[in-house]
Amino acid sequence: MTTSTADRVLRRHTSRPTTQFFSSSSDSPSEAGVSLRISVRPGDGPDVVELAGEVDLATAPLLRSTIRRLLTDGRNHITVDLDGVTFLDSAALSVLINATSDVSQAGGTLHVKHHPRCLLLLKITGETHRVNVTGSPPQS
């Protein structure tokens, strides 16, 4: 799925309680090759972006596009839930750091639900001060 396809899917589903995106060669979640699923749960509080699968060089742009779309729609309080993440690399870390800055500039907050892989990557790179890591996502 290309970024433009993800944008179209998000626009089409913004009124629904949960929006799902699939990263693969097609838009079908049943196709082999799906490596990241992104679900957005809007609420009265922060929007919760739930990830499942691998966040890497190939799939990180989908996460970036999802967060940018939320900001474009005026949703600037975001929690990224990494509970379903099985792999996280430096591309994912870069997206989270840049998204934290983008959301802050939009007057909001971005929190990352505590995840051992993410926390380890932040510690190794010395970037723990740049991403807000929480124990659990705020309730919406």
Backbone as JSON Lines, residues from 0, in Angstrom:
{"i":0,"aa":"M","n":[0.85,-1.16,0.0],"ca":[0.0,0.0,0.0],"c":[0.89,1.23,0.0]}
{"i":1,"aa":"T","n":[0.58,2.13,-0.83],"ca":[1.36,3.36,-0.88],"c":[0.82,4.35,0.13]}
{"i":2,"aa":"T","n":[1.61,5.38,0.39],"ca":[1.19,6.4,1.33],"c":[-0.11,7.06,0.86]}
{"i":3,"aa":"S","n":[-0.23,7.32,-0.43],"ca":[-1.45,7.94,-0.93],"c":[-2.66,7.04,-0.72]}
{"i":4,"aa":"T","n":[-2.48,5.75,-0.83],"ca":[-3.57,4.82,-0.56],"c":[-3.94,4.87,0.91]}
{"i":5,"aa":"A","n":[-2.95,4.94,1.8],"ca":[-3.22,5.05,3.23],"c":[-4.0,6.32,3.54]}
{"i":6,"aa":"D","n":[-3.64,7.42,2.89],"ca":[-4.35,8.68,3.09],"c":[-5.8,8.56,2.65]}
{"i":7,"aa":"R","n":[-6.04,7.91,1.5],"ca":[-7.41,7.73,1.03],"c":[-8.21,6.86,1.99]}
{"i":8,"aa":"V","n":[-7.6,5.81,2.51],"ca":[-8.29,4.93,3.45],"c":[-8.64,5.7,4.7]}
{"i":9,"aa":"L","n":[-7.71,6.51,5.22],"ca":[-7.97,7.27,6.44],"c":[-9.11,8.26,6.21]}
{"i":10,"aa":"R","n":[-9.07,9.0,5.11],"ca":[-10.13,9.97,4.83],"c":[-11.49,9.27,4.72]}
{"i":11,"aa":"R","n":[-11.49,8.1,4.12],"ca":[-12.73,7.37,3.9],"c":[-13.32,6.86,5.22]}
{"i":12,"aa":"H","n":[-12.49,6.63,6.22],"ca":[-12.93,5.99,7.46],"c":[-12.85,6.88,8.69]}
{"i":13,"aa":"T","n":[-12.63,8.16,8.55],"ca":[-12.43,8.99,9.73],"c":[-13.65,9.05,10.62]}
{"i":14,"aa":"S","n":[-14.84,8.78,10.12],"ca":[-16.03,8.83,10.96],"c":[-16.27,7.51,11.68]}
{"i":15,"aa":"R","n":[-15.54,6.48,11.34],"ca":[-15.71,5.18,11.99],"c":[-14.9,5.13,13.28]}
{"i":16,"aa":"P","n":[-15.33,4.31,14.25],"ca":[-14.62,4.25,15.52],"c":[-13.18,3.73,15.41]}
{"i":17,"aa":"T","n":[-12.92,2.84,14.48],"ca":[-11.58,2.3,14.32],"c":[-11.23,2.27,12.84]}
{"i":18,"aa":"T","n":[-10.04,2.69,12.53],"ca":[-9.56,2.68,11.15],"c":[-8.37,1.74,11.09]}
{"i":19,"aa":"Q","n":[-8.33,0.88,10.08],"ca":[-7.22,-0.03,9.95],"c":[-6.52,0.18,8.63]}
{"i":20,"aa":"F","n":[-5.19,0.07,8.66],"ca":[-4.37,0.19,7.47],"c":[-3.53,-1.07,7.37]}
{"i":21,"aa":"F","n":[-3.25,-1.48,6.16],"ca":[-2.42,-2.65,5.96],"c":[-1.29,-2.29,5.03]}
{"i":22,"aa":"S","n":[-0.1,-2.73,5.37],"ca":[1.06,-2.49,4.53],"c":[1.4,-3.78,3.81]}
{"i":23,"aa":"S","n":[1.16,-3.82,2.53],"ca":[1.49,-4.98,1.72],"c":[1.45,-4.56,0.26]}
{"i":24,"aa":"S","n":[1.61,-5.5,-0.61],"ca":[1.58,-5.17,-2.04],"c":[0.16,-4.89,-2.51]}
{"i":25,"aa":"S","n":[-0.84,-5.21,-1.71],"ca":[-2.22,-4.9,-2.07],"c":[-2.94,-4.35,-0.84]}
{"i":26,"aa":"D","n":[-4.19,-3.99,-1.0],"ca":[-4.96,-3.46,0.11],"c":[-5.62,-4.55,0.94]}
{"i":27,"aa":"S","n":[-5.41,-5.79,0.62],"ca":[-6.06,-6.88,1.31],"c":[-5.23,-7.38,2.48]}
{"i":28,"aa":"P","n":[-5.81,-7.39,3.7],"ca":[-5.06,-7.88,4.85],"c":[-4.79,-9.37,4.8]}
{"i":29,"aa":"S","n":[-5.5,-10.1,3.94],"ca":[-5.3,-11.54,3.89],"c":[-4.13,-11.93,2.99]}
{"i":30,"aa":"E","n":[-3.61,-10.98,2.22],"ca":[-2.49,-11.27,1.33],"c":[-1.22,-11.56,2.14]}
{"i":31,"aa":"A","n":[-0.4,-12.45,1.64],"ca":[0.9,-12.69,2.28],"c":[1.73,-11.43,2.14]}
{"i":32,"aa":"G","n":[2.59,-11.19,3.09],"ca":[3.47,-10.03,3.02],"c":[3.03,-8.89,3.9]}
{"i":33,"aa":"V","n":[1.89,-9.0,4.57],"ca":[1.47,-7.94,5.48],"c":[2.43,-7.95,6.66]}
{"i":34,"aa":"S","n":[3.11,-6.83,6.87],"ca":[4.08,-6.8,7.96],"c":[3.73,-5.78,9.04]}
{"i":35,"aa":"L","n":[2.77,-4.89,8.78],"ca":[2.36,-3.91,9.79],"c":[0.88,-3.61,9.64]}
{"i":36,"aa":"R","n":[0.19,-3.63,10.77],"ca":[-1.2,-3.22,10.81],"c":[-1.29,-2.0,11.72]}
{"i":37,"aa":"I","n":[-1.97,-0.97,11.27],"ca":[-2.15,0.24,12.06],"c":[-3.64,0.46,12.24]}
{"i":38,"aa":"S","n":[-4.08,0.57,13.48],"ca":[-5.47,0.88,13.8],"c":[-5.49,2.19,14.56]}
{"i":39,"aa":"V","n":[-6.42,3.06,14.22],"ca":[-6.56,4.34,14.9],"c":[-7.89,4.32,15.65]}
{"i":40,"aa":"R","n":[-7.8,4.53,16.98],"ca":[-9.0,4.62,17.81],"c":[-9.17,6.07,18.25]}
{"i":41,"aa":"P","n":[-10.04,6.81,17.56],"ca":[-10.28,8.18,18.0],"c":[-11.13,8.18,19.27]}
{"i":42,"aa":"G","n":[-11.04,9.24,20.03],"ca":[-11.83,9.35,21.24],"c":[-11.91,10.79,21.69]}
{"i":43,"aa":"D","n":[-12.53,11.0,22.85],"ca":[-12.61,12.35,23.4],"c":[-11.24,12.81,23.89]}
{"i":44,"aa":"G","n":[-10.42,11.87,24.31],"ca":[-9.05,12.18,24.73],"c":[-8.13,11.99,23.54]}
{"i":45,"aa":"P","n":[-6.95,11.45,23.81],"ca":[-6.0,11.25,22.7],"c":[-6.47,10.15,21.75]}
{"i":46,"aa":"D","n":[-6.1,10.31,20.49],"ca":[-6.3,9.23,19.53],"c":[-5.24,8.18,19.83]}
{"i":47,"aa":"V","n":[-5.61,6.92,19.8],"ca":[-4.66,5.85,20.06],"c":[-4.35,5.16,18.72]}
{"i":48,"aa":"V","n":[-3.07,5.17,18.37],"ca":[-2.59,4.52,17.15],"c":[-1.98,3.19,17.59]}
{"i":49,"aa":"E","n":[-2.68,2.09,17.3],"ca":[-2.22,0.76,17.7],"c":[-1.48,0.12,16.53]}
{"i":50,"aa":"L","n":[-0.29,-0.38,16.83],"ca":[0.54,-1.02,15.8],"c":[0.65,-2.51,16.09]}
{"i":51,"aa":"A","n":[0.66,-3.3,15.04],"ca":[0.88,-4.74,15.18],"c":[1.75,-5.19,14.01]}
{"i":52,"aa":"G","n":[2.85,-5.84,14.33],"ca":[3.76,-6.32,13.3],"c":[5.11,-5.65,13.4]}
{"i":53,"aa":"E","n":[5.74,-5.47,12.24],"ca":[7.09,-4.92,12.18],"c":[7.07,-3.46,11.73]}
{"i":54,"aa":"V","n":[7.78,-2.61,12.49],"ca":[7.94,-1.21,12.09],"c":[9.4,-1.06,11.69]}
{"i":55,"aa":"D","n":[9.62,-0.99,10.37],"ca":[10.98,-0.95,9.85],"c":[11.07,0.04,8.69]}
{"i":56,"aa":"L","n":[12.15,-0.01,7.97],"ca":[12.37,0.92,6.86],"c":[11.22,0.88,5.85]}
{"i":57,"aa":"A","n":[10.67,-0.3,5.62],"ca":[9.6,-0.44,4.63],"c":[8.25,0.05,5.14]}
{"i":58,"aa":"T","n":[7.99,-0.09,6.44],"ca":[6.65,0.23,6.97],"c":[6.59,1.53,7.76]}
{"i":59,"aa":"A","n":[7.72,2.06,8.19],"ca":[7.72,3.3,8.98],"c":[7.04,4.46,8.25]}
{"i":60,"aa":"P","n":[7.16,4.59,6.92],"ca":[6.45,5.69,6.25],"c":[4.93,5.64,6.43]}
{"i":61,"aa":"L","n":[4.38,4.45,6.57],"ca":[2.95,4.31,6.8],"c":[2.57,4.9,8.17]}
{"i":62,"aa":"L","n":[3.4,4.64,9.17],"ca":[3.17,5.23,10.49],"c":[3.28,6.75,10.41]}
{"i":63,"aa":"R","n":[4.32,7.24,9.75],"ca":[4.51,8.69,9.6],"c":[3.29,9.32,8.93]}
{"i":64,"aa":"S","n":[2.8,8.7,7.86],"ca":[1.65,9.23,7.14],"c":[0.39,9.22,8.0]}
{"i":65,"aa":"T","n":[0.22,8.2,8.82],"ca":[-0.94,8.12,9.71],"c":[-0.92,9.26,10.71]}
{"i":66,"aa":"I","n":[0.23,9.51,11.32],"ca":[0.35,10.59,12.3],"c":[0.16,11.95,11.63]}
{"i":67,"aa":"R","n":[0.73,12.13,10.46],"ca":[0.55,13.39,9.73],"c":[-0.91,13.64,9.39]}
{"i":68,"aa":"R","n":[-1.62,12.57,8.99],"ca":[-3.04,12.72,8.66],"c":[-3.82,13.13,9.91]}
{"i":69,"aa":"L","n":[-3.52,12.55,11.06],"ca":[-4.19,12.95,12.28],"c":[-3.95,14.43,12.56]}
{"i":70,"aa":"L","n":[-2.71,14.88,12.4],"ca":[-2.39,16.3,12.62],"c":[-3.14,17.18,11.63]}
{"i":71,"aa":"T","n":[-3.2,16.77,10.39],"ca":[-3.92,17.53,9.37],"c":[-5.4,17.66,9.74]}
{"i":72,"aa":"D","n":[-5.94,16.64,10.37],"ca":[-7.34,16.65,10.79],"c":[-7.54,17.34,12.14]}
{"i":73,"aa":"G","n":[-6.48,17.96,12.67],"ca":[-6.59,18.69,13.93],"c":[-6.52,17.82,15.17]}
{"i":74,"aa":"R","n":[-6.12,16.58,15.01],"ca":[-6.0,15.65,16.15],"c":[-4.55,15.66,16.6]}
{"i":75,"aa":"N","n":[-4.24,16.44,17.64],"ca":[-2.85,16.62,18.04],"c":[-2.52,16.04,19.41]}
{"i":76,"aa":"H","n":[-3.38,15.2,19.94],"ca":[-3.06,14.45,21.17],"c":[-3.13,12.98,20.78]}
{"i":77,"aa":"I","n":[-1.95,12.35,20.72],"ca":[-1.83,11.02,20.13],"c":[-1.03,10.11,21.06]}
{"i":78,"aa":"T","n":[-1.5,8.88,21.2],"ca":[-0.74,7.84,21.89],"c":[-0.45,6.74,20.88]}
{"i":79,"aa":"V","n":[0.81,6.34,20.78],"ca":[1.2,5.25,19.9],"c":[1.39,4.01,20.78]}
{"i":80,"aa":"D","n":[0.57,3.01,20.55],"ca":[0.61,1.77,21.34],"c":[1.41,0.72,20.58]}
{"i":81,"aa":"L","n":[2.55,0.34,21.15],"ca":[3.46,-0.6,20.49],"c":[3.31,-2.04,20.99]}
{"i":82,"aa":"D","n":[2.25,-2.33,21.74],"ca":[2.11,-3.67,22.31],"c":[2.18,-4.79,21.28]}
{"i":83,"aa":"G","n":[1.66,-4.56,20.08],"ca":[1.64,-5.6,19.06],"c":[2.86,-5.62,18.16]}
{"i":84,"aa":"V","n":[3.85,-4.78,18.47],"ca":[5.04,-4.68,17.61],"c":[5.99,-5.84,17.9]}
{"i":85,"aa":"T","n":[6.42,-6.51,16.83],"ca":[7.34,-7.63,16.97],"c":[8.77,-7.25,16.58]}
{"i":86,"aa":"F","n":[8.93,-6.13,15.86],"ca":[10.26,-5.66,15.46],"c":[10.19,-4.16,15.3]}
{"i":87,"aa":"L","n":[11.25,-3.49,15.73],"ca":[11.34,-2.03,15.68],"c":[12.78,-1.69,15.34]}
{"i":88,"aa":"D","n":[12.98,-0.84,14.33],"ca":[14.35,-0.47,13.99],"c":[14.54,1.04,14.04]}
{"i":89,"aa":"S","n":[15.69,1.5,13.56],"ca":[16.01,2.93,13.64],"c":[15.07,3.78,12.8]}
{"i":90,"aa":"A","n":[14.51,3.23,11.73],"ca":[13.55,3.99,10.93],"c":[12.3,4.29,11.75]}
{"i":91,"aa":"A","n":[11.87,3.31,12.53],"ca":[10.71,3.51,13.41],"c":[11.03,4.55,14.48]}
{"i":92,"aa":"L","n":[12.21,4.44,15.05],"ca":[12.63,5.41,16.07],"c":[12.65,6.82,15.49]}
{"i":93,"aa":"S","n":[13.15,6.96,14.29],"ca":[13.19,8.26,13.63],"c":[11.78,8.83,13.45]}
{"i":94,"aa":"V","n":[10.85,8.0,13.04],"ca":[9.47,8.45,12.87],"c":[8.9,8.92,14.21]}
{"i":95,"aa":"L","n":[9.14,8.16,15.27],"ca":[8.61,8.53,16.59],"c":[9.22,9.84,17.1]}
{"i":96,"aa":"I","n":[10.52,10.01,16.9],"ca":[11.18,11.25,17.34],"c":[10.66,12.44,16.55]}
{"i":97,"aa":"N","n":[10.6,12.3,15.23],"ca":[10.11,13.4,14.39],"c":[8.63,13.68,14.64]}
{"i":98,"aa":"A","n":[7.85,12.64,14.86],"ca":[6.43,12.84,15.13],"c":[6.22,13.55,16.46]}
{"i":99,"aa":"T","n":[7.04,13.24,17.46],"ca":[6.96,13.93,18.74],"c":[7.16,15.42,18.54]}
{"i":100,"aa":"S","n":[8.14,15.77,17.74],"ca":[8.41,17.18,17.44],"c":[7.27,17.81,16.65]}
{"i":101,"aa":"D","n":[6.78,17.13,15.63],"ca":[5.68,17.65,14.8],"c":[4.42,17.89,15.63]}
{"i":102,"aa":"V","n":[4.09,16.93,16.48],"ca":[2.89,17.05,17.32],"c":[3.06,18.19,18.31]}
{"i":103,"aa":"S","n":[4.24,18.31,18.88],"ca":[4.52,19.4,19.81],"c":[4.37,20.76,19.12]}
{"i":104,"aa":"Q","n":[4.89,20.88,17.91],"ca":[4.77,22.13,17.16],"c":[3.31,22.45,16.83]}
{"i":105,"aa":"A","n":[2.47,21.42,16.77],"ca":[1.04,21.61,16.51],"c":[0.28,21.88,17.8]}
{"i":106,"aa":"G","n":[1.02,22.02,18.92],"ca":[0.39,22.33,20.2],"c":[-0.16,21.12,20.94]}
{"i":107,"aa":"G","n":[0.28,19.94,20.55],"ca":[-0.24,18.73,21.17],"c":[0.83,17.91,21.86]}
{"i":108,"aa":"T","n":[0.49,16.67,22.14],"ca":[1.42,15.74,22.78],"c":[1.34,14.39,22.09]}
{"i":109,"aa":"L","n":[2.46,13.74,22.01],"ca":[2.54,12.38,21.51],"c":[3.2,11.54,22.59]}
{"i":110,"aa":"H","n":[2.53,10.48,22.97],"ca":[3.06,9.53,23.95],"c":[3.22,8.18,23.28]}
{"i":111,"aa":"V","n":[4.25,7.47,23.68],"ca":[4.47,6.11,23.2],"c":[4.25,5.19,24.38]}
{"i":112,"aa":"K","n":[3.29,4.26,24.22],"ca":[3.06,3.31,25.29],"c":[4.31,2.46,25.46]}
{"i":113,"aa":"H","n":[4.73,2.32,26.69],"ca":[5.97,1.6,27.03],"c":[6.06,0.27,26.29]}
{"i":114,"aa":"H","n":[7.2,0.07,25.69],"ca":[7.49,-1.18,25.0],"c":[8.98,-1.45,25.19]}
{"i":115,"aa":"P","n":[9.36,-2.65,25.65],"ca":[10.77,-2.93,25.94],"c":[11.72,-2.67,24.77]}
{"i":116,"aa":"R","n":[11.32,-3.05,23.54],"ca":[12.21,-2.84,22.39],"c":[12.42,-1.35,22.12]}
{"i":117,"aa":"C","n":[11.35,-0.59,22.21],"ca":[11.46,0.85,21.96],"c":[12.32,1.5,23.03]}
{"i":118,"aa":"L","n":[12.06,1.16,24.28],"ca":[12.84,1.75,25.37],"c":[14.31,1.4,25.24]}
{"i":119,"aa":"L","n":[14.62,0.15,24.89],"ca":[16.01,-0.26,24.71],"c":[16.66,0.53,23.57]}
{"i":120,"aa":"L","n":[15.95,0.68,22.46],"ca":[16.48,1.43,21.33],"c":[16.71,2.9,21.71]}
{"i":121,"aa":"L","n":[15.79,3.47,22.47],"ca":[15.96,4.85,22.92],"c":[17.17,4.99,23.84]}
{"i":122,"aa":"K","n":[17.36,4.03,24.74],"ca":[18.51,4.07,25.66],"c":[19.83,3.91,24.91]}
{"i":123,"aa":"I","n":[19.87,2.96,23.99],"ca":[21.1,2.71,23.23],"c":[21.5,3.95,22.43]}
{"i":124,"aa":"T","n":[20.52,4.63,21.86],"ca":[20.82,5.79,21.03],"c":[20.91,7.09,21.83]}
{"i":125,"aa":"G","n":[20.61,7.02,23.12],"ca":[20.67,8.22,23.95],"c":[19.53,9.19,23.68]}
{"i":126,"aa":"E","n":[18.42,8.7,23.17],"ca":[17.3,9.57,22.79],"c":[16.11,9.48,23.73]}
{"i":127,"aa":"T","n":[16.31,8.99,24.95],"ca":[15.18,8.82,25.88],"c":[14.49,10.15,26.19]}
{"i":128,"aa":"H","n":[15.2,11.25,26.1],"ca":[14.61,12.56,26.4],"c":[13.75,13.1,25.25]}
{"i":129,"aa":"R","n":[13.8,12.5,24.09],"ca":[13.11,13.05,22.91],"c":[11.74,12.43,22.65]}
{"i":130,"aa":"V","n":[11.44,11.32,23.32],"ca":[10.16,10.64,23.12],"c":[9.5,10.44,24.48]}
{"i":131,"aa":"N","n":[8.21,10.78,24.58],"ca":[7.47,10.61,25.83],"c":[6.99,9.17,25.92]}
{"i":132,"aa":"V","n":[7.63,8.39,26.8],"ca":[7.25,6.99,26.98],"c":[6.4,6.89,28.24]}
{"i":133,"aa":"T","n":[5.2,6.31,28.08],"ca":[4.26,6.16,29.2],"c":[4.1,4.69,29.55]}
{"i":134,"aa":"G","n":[3.55,4.44,30.74],"ca":[3.31,3.07,31.17],"c":[2.18,2.41,30.41]}
{"i":135,"aa":"S","n":[1.14,3.15,30.09],"ca":[0.02,2.64,29.31],"c":[-0.66,3.82,28.66]}
{"i":136,"aa":"P","n":[-1.39,3.58,27.57],"ca":[-2.02,4.71,26.89],"c":[-3.12,5.32,27.76]}
{"i":137,"aa":"P","n":[-3.29,6.65,27.74],"ca":[-4.38,7.26,28.46],"c":[-5.72,6.73,27.95]}
{"i":138,"aa":"Q","n":[-6.67,6.62,28.85],"ca":[-8.0,6.14,28.46],"c":[-8.73,7.23,27.69]}
{"i":139,"aa":"S","n":[-9.41,6.82,26.64],"ca":[-10.17,7.82,25.86],"c":[-11.65,7.69,26.13]}
